[in-house]
Amino acid sequence: MRAAFFKSHGGPDRIRVGDVPDPVLAPGEALVRVRACALNRLDLWTLANTPGLSVSLPHIGGADVFGVVESAPNGALAKAGDEVVLSPGLSCGSCPACKAGRDNLCGEFRILGLQIGGGLAEKISIPAQNLVPAGASLSPEEWAALPVTFMTAWHMLSTRAGIKPGSWVFVQGAGSGVGCAAIEVAKFVGAKVLAAARTESKRARAIAAGAEAAFDPADPALPARVRAATGGAGADIVVEHIGGTVFEKSLECLAPGGRLVTCGATIGAEARVDLLSLFWRERSVLGSMLGTHRELLDMVSLARSGVLKPVVDRVFPLSEARAAYARLASGEAYGKVVVRIS
């Protein structure tokens, strides 16, 4: 089969497209012919050999997959011929975390495109329980853009930060896949949204998507602008996935009792925290890692009913997978970069 892969670490120039062995099915696995696969920041991190994310070489990335089932074991939620998205997290299903519905905290948790080969290939094998039937409400590319970002945004805002109707939510990196999804999720719940993005065009698109206002994250007066926009209080929830100094400034944007929820560290994993401000104003910092299988089922259900619609920045054919990686690495994308496989 054809696939996009890398044999050595570095930048997008290391991506190759060529023939690789077809997947071999293990017991309980389904075979899916991939139609589209979206990229995530994780794909750039594994390509760059980011510490803590070592992969076996050659490596096929891609955690966001939409395709058609070619074969599935009896009892699976989907059968041959069904269109599906793949739940990107693989868990044991039997540990205390899994039984409590917190499968993203399973001790054996693995992610497509990280610990195992991903969807940037014509075919992929996957445990049958990770098949999630899709529908006709979205295009193949839009379905591929949904799993990681929407289950992450829902997990951050609802499960971790306890979003409520009327909450003020400040979304950093609003042009990213997670940022776009967070705006949609927050508006669906009935929250009020503020956004930050590096370029004027991205800020304009965030406002068009429902943000009350959008700011430049590099503005020294950013915390004051967030407070002014929220009537002097600050944000109830800040969605943060950039790290470094952006994380530090985001804490200053919180209202008393506010929650900062973070799922990434794009520019740096270290940040300073003013503990006096943290405890004096009862602010909270919450970590969030992907999401659960149940949350993905909920997101797919909302997408099938037309409530949620992922934002696709640009679609590349498999033969131009290197250009897709480069587009994501450029920071110019608004929404998800998707590779059309077949």
Secondary structure as UniProt FT lines:
FT   STRAND          2..6
FT   HELIX           12..14
FT   STRAND          15..19
FT   TURN            27..28
FT   STRAND          29..38
FT   HELIX           41..47
FT   TURN            48..49
FT   TURN            51..52
FT   STRAND          64..71
FT   TURN            74..75
FT   TURN            80..81
FT   STRAND          83..86
FT   STRAND          89..90
FT   HELIX           96..99
FT   TURN            100..101
FT   HELIX           103..105
FT   TURN            107..108
FT   STRAND          110..112
FT   TURN            113..115
FT   STRAND          123..127
FT   HELIX           128..130
FT   STRAND          131..133
FT   HELIX           140..144
FT   HELIX           147..154
FT   HELIX           155..160
FT   TURN            165..166
FT   STRAND          168..171
FT   TURN            174..175
FT   HELIX           177..189
FT   STRAND          192..196
FT   HELIX           200..208
FT   TURN            209..210
FT   STRAND          213..215
FT   TURN            217..218
FT   TURN            220..221
FT   HELIX           222..229
FT   TURN            230..232
FT   STRAND          235..240
FT   HELIX           244..252
FT   STRAND          254..262
FT   HELIX           275..280
FT   TURN            281..282
FT   STRAND          284..287
FT   HELIX           293..304
FT   TURN            305..306
FT   STRAND          312..317
FT   HELIX           318..320
FT   HELIX           321..330
FT   STRAND          336..340
//
